[in-house]
Amino acid sequence: MTSDTPYRRPVLDTLLARLEEPRRHIQVLAGPRQAGKTTLALQTSTELGIPSVLANADAATLQDLDWIHRRWEEGRAAARGGGKRGALLGLDEVQKVHDWSSAVKRFWDEDTREGIPLKVLVLGSAPLLVQKGLTESLAGRFEVLRIPHWSYTEMEAAFDFDLETYLWFGGYPGAAPFVGDPDRWAAYVLDALVETTVSRDILLLTRVDKPALLRRLFHLACASSGQVLSYTKMLGQLADAGNTTTLAHYLDLLGTAWMVAGIPRYSEARFRQRGSSPKLQVLNNALLTASSGRRPEEALTDGEFRGQLVESAVGAHLLNTAGGTPVEVHWWREGNVEVDFVLRRGKSLTLVEVKSGRVRGGLPGMAAFEKAFGAVKRKLLVGEGGTSVEEFLRRPAEEWV
């Protein structure tokens, strides 16, 4: 993939339209590593057709504020020579600069007062950007454009992935060239993506008192993707004397770093959702398979494991495409019956059941849900006997609600 290949065209078009609007806002691209944020910035620079300054703060140690000042002055100089349309300043991995948001606010407000037509694009990981500056220093000055993991259709278009390939190798474009060598592919995912995210994006910039527990929780969540586990049970499996509050906080960190998430149980009372046992869910199937130590051919011979891959791919697709929309993703269980996923948009509900094999005995979870909460808008069976997994992965969560 090259910077002139706009596989994420809808995102690029949205970004271009925002940057051309008369009212100025700082545009923030937030998403996981290898989602294509830097490539989108390069494509934006090319398609705007104006002078641009693109700089990256992704270094081994934190940059100081003078780094932003120098880059901003370069952007201002380009804007003064760019005519009425000005110039573009892109700051990549800006969260690596201590107190970056205060500096950006000061320079942005100066440009606004002086009428300098500098368009600003900020790139970085969602939690460290949003939680460490945007809402505190830049309120009213920014818009966030969330860039999720690559979807099945994007990996199909860019790398000719079929469904089975996507179920195993997931949606990391940088790892795609290694799919012919599964061992090399797994090492790349674990070393270049997982370890970098944990050691740099989380540990370097957020206080974590038990980094070993954070890593063990990540691997437990990958191995248990699709399963509902209470925090107490997690602590028991992790053999740690910590507390459930710490564990919930670490799961939130992993979720906001776009690695694994805890899907809450559906309840009409939202406060009950927050205290419920989470359904663990990888946000990219590559994280599940790379950390499993298994071989791709096992997915063809182990029906239970393949079933986990299918449900994890569906869950990841729902969470990735629901982000930044009004759609909420939940699960539900009562006694021995459950619903894999409950999609809520306002008062509209869609139930999703994932089956990788033949369905026997109907879908008692959906019937029990309707008995408890009333009729729902839509009931979906994904897999044999219903909507194919491939078709489901081609449409975002909003289209199913």
N, C-alpha and C positions, 0 to 999 in steps of 0.2 A: 504494500500500500504506500502511495506517495501523497504528498501534501496537495497535489493537483487532482486527486481522485476523490470527489465529494460523495462518499458513500453515506454520510449522515446529512444528506441534502436538506431534509425538513428542518433540522436543528440549525444548519447554516442559514437557511432562508429566514428563520425567525430572528436570528442574531443580526443579520444584515438589515432587516426591517427596523429593528429597535435602534440600531446605531444611526439610521438615517432620519429618525424622527426629530422634529424641531426641538422638543424638550429633552434636555440632556439628562441621562442617568448613567451611572457606572454600571456596566454589564459584567456580571459575575458568572463564569462557567465553573460549575461545581460537579465533581464526579470522581470515580475511582481512577487509579492508575490504568493507563492504556485505554481509556474510554474515547480518546481522540481529542482532548481539549487543546493540546498544542497544535495539532494538525488543523483543527477548526480555526484557531487564531491565524495561522498562516494562510488558510483559504480566505478568511475574512479580509486580511490585508490585501490579498491579490484582487479580490472581487470588488472591494470598495474603490480601488484605483486612486488612492490617496497616499501621501507619504506615511510611513509607519516606523515605529520603534518597538521591537519585540525583545524583551529581556527576561531571563530566567534566573530566579533566586534559589534554584534547587541545588544547594551546595551541602558539603558535609557538616558545616557549622552555620549557625544563624548569621544572616547578613545584618549589617547595622542600618540605621535610618538614612545614612548618607547615600547608600546604594539607591534608595527610592528617589532621593533628591536629584542625584545625577541623571537617572533615567528620565525623571519628569522634565528636567531642563532640556534633555535631548528631544523629548516629545514636544515641548513648547516651541523649540526652534523649528522643528518640522512643521508644526501647525502654522507658525507665522509665515512660512514659505509655501504653504499649501493652498492659499486662497481661501474663499468662503467656506469650502468643505472641510478645511482644516487637515488634521492628521490623526492617526491612531496610535495610542500607546498601549501595549500589552505587557502586563506584569504577570509572569508565570510563576507558580508556587510561591506567591507573595507572602503566604502565612509563615514562611521561614524567617521573615524579618520581624524582629521584636517590635511590638507596638506599631505595626504597619498601618493600621486603620486610622490612627491619629494623624500620621503624616499624609496619607491619602486625602483625608478630610480637609486638612489645611490647604494643600495644593489645589484640590478640586474647587474649594470655595474661592480661592484667589483667582483661578481661571474664570469662574462664573462671574465674579465682580468685574474682571477686566475684559470679559468677552473673548477670551482665547478659545477658538473652536477645536479643542482637543477632546477626542473621543477616547474613553478609557475602558479597557477590557482587563478584568482581573481573573486569573485562573488559579484553581487550587482544590483541595479536598474539602468536601462539604462541612464536616464538623468544625474543622479548625478555622475555616473562613467565617461561617455563620456565627459560631459560638464565641469566637475570639475577636470580634471587632465590628462586624457589619451592623448588627442591631444596636451595639453600644455607641459607636462613633459615627456611623454613616446612615443613621435612620433617615429615610426619605430621599436618599441619594442613589440608591442602587436597585437593581432587579437581578434576581437569580435565575439562571437557566440551567436546570439539572441535566447532566449528561450521564445516563445510566450505562451499564455494561452493554456490549454489543448483543443484539438480538439474533435469533436464528436466521431471519431473512437477511440481515446484514452480513453474517458470516457466510451464508449461502451465496450472496451476490459477490462478495469480495474474494472468497477462498474456495468456492464450490463445495461447501460443506453440505452433506445430506443429513437427514435427521439423526441417524445413528452416530455419525461423527460429532454432531453438535451435542448429543446427550452425554458423550464422554469428554470431549475436549472443550466444551463450553464456548465462551465468547471473549477470549483474549486475542486480539489480532496479532500482537507481537509474538505469541506462542504458536500461531498457526503454521509457520514454516517447519516446525519440529514434529508435526503429527506423525510423520513416517518413522520416527524414533521415539516411542512412548517414554522410555527412560530419560532421554535428554529433555523431552517436553516437560515431564514431571519435575525434573531438577530445575528447569528454568522457571516454572510457575512458583515453586517453593522458595527458591533463592532470590530471584529477581523481582517477584511480585509480593508474595506473602511476607517474607522476611523484611523486605524494604518497607512495606506498609506498617508492619508491627514495630520494627526498630526505629524507623525514622518518622513516619507520619503520626504515629501514636505516642511512642515512648519519648521521642525527642521533644515533643511539644505539649504533652499532657501529663499531669502527675499520675503515675501508676505505681502504687506501693508494692504490688506483687506481680512483677512482669512475668514470672514463671506461671502464675495462675492464669494470667491473660492468655498466654500461649496455649496452655492446656485446655482452656475453655474454647479457644478457636478450634482445636483439633477435635474436641468432643462435639462441638456444634456441627462440624463437617461430617463426622462419622454418624451423627444422629439426625442429619437433615431429614425433615419430614416427620419427626417424632415429637411428642409433647412430653416435656420433662419439667418437674417442679424444680425450683432453685435448691431446695433441700436435697433432692435426689441428685442434682448436678454436683453439689458439694461432696456428697458421698462418693460419687464416681471419680471426682477429681482428687479425692483424699486430701482435702485441704481444711484447715481449721478456721477458715474465714467465715464471713457472714453473708447472708443472702443479699443484703443491700449492696455490698461490694461486688458480688457476682452480677447482679442486675446492672450495675453501673458499667462493668466491663463488657457485658453483652451490648449495652447501648453504644459504647465506644466502637466495638467491632461492627455494629450496624451502621453507624454514621461514617465509618471508613469504608462502607460498601463491600464488606466481606461476608458476614453472616448476620442474621437478624432473628429476633424473637417475635413471632406473630402472636398477637394477643387473642384470647378467647372472646368470642362474640357474646355481648350482653347488651341489653337495652340500657342498662345503667353503666355509663362510661367509667365511673370510678372503679367498678368491679373489673373492667378490662385491664386496668393498670396493675392490679394486684394478682392477676391470674397467672397460671403456669403457662409459659410461652411454648409455642411450636417452633422448634429450631429450624432455620432455613438458610441454606447458602444462597448468595446472590449471584453466583456464577458456578455452574456445575464443575468447572475446572478445579475449583477449590476442594470439592468433595473427592473427585477422582485422584487428583495429584497427591492428596494427603492420605489416600486409602492404602497405597502400596500395592494395589491390584493392577492387573493387566486388562487392556480393552476387551480381549476375547472373553473375559469372564462375564461381561455384560450379556453375552449371547447365550451362555450356558447356565447362568445363575438367575433364575426368574425373579427371585426376591430382590436381588441387587439391582437388576434392570428396572424393576418396579420403583425402587427408591430413586433411580436416576430420572425416570419419567416424572414422578411427582415433584422432585426437586427442580427439574427444568420448568414445570408448570408454575410452581410457587415463585421461583426466581423471576420468571417472565411477568407474573402478576405484580410483584413488588417493584420491579424495575420500571414497568410501564405505568403503574399507579402513582409513582412519585411525582409530586408537583401538580397532581390533579385532585379533584374532590373525592376520588374513590378510596375507600379504606379496605384493607385486606385483613380478614380474621379467620379463625377456625372455630368449630363448635363441637362439643361432646356432652352427652347426658347419659350416664350409665354406660351401657355397652354399645351405644350407637353414636356415630359422629358424622360430621360433614367436613371434608378436607379443607375447603375454603369457602368463606362467606364474604361476598363483595357488597359493600354498602356505599351508596351514593345518596345522601339525604335520607329519605324514607324508602328508597328503592333498594331491594335486596336480590342478589343472584347467588344461588348455591352451586358450587362446583365440586363434583366428585371425580377423582382420577382413578381409572382402572387400566392396568397394563395387560390384563388377561380377561378371560370371559367372565361376564357378570352373572352371578348366580344369586337367586333369592331376592332380587329387587334392590332398592336403595332405601333401607329403613331409616338411615340418618336424615334424609331429606323429609320423609314423612313425619318423623319425630320433631324436626325443627318447625315444620309448618303447624303442627299441633301445639307447640309451645309458643310460637310467635305470630301465627296467622299466615295467610297466603303470601307467597313471594312472587316477584315479577318473573323470575326465570330460574329454571333448573337445568343444569348442564352436566352431562356425562362426558368426560374426556377420555378417549380410548376406545377399545373395541365395543361396538354396539352403540356408539354415540359420535360426537364430534372427534375427528382424528386429532392426535397430538400435533401433527404438522399444521393442520388448519388452525388449531387453537393458538399456536405460537406465532402465527402470522398476523394476529389482530391484538391490539392493545387492550388493557383491562377495561377502559372506558367503553369499548364497543360491546362488551359482554354484560354491562349493567343496564 
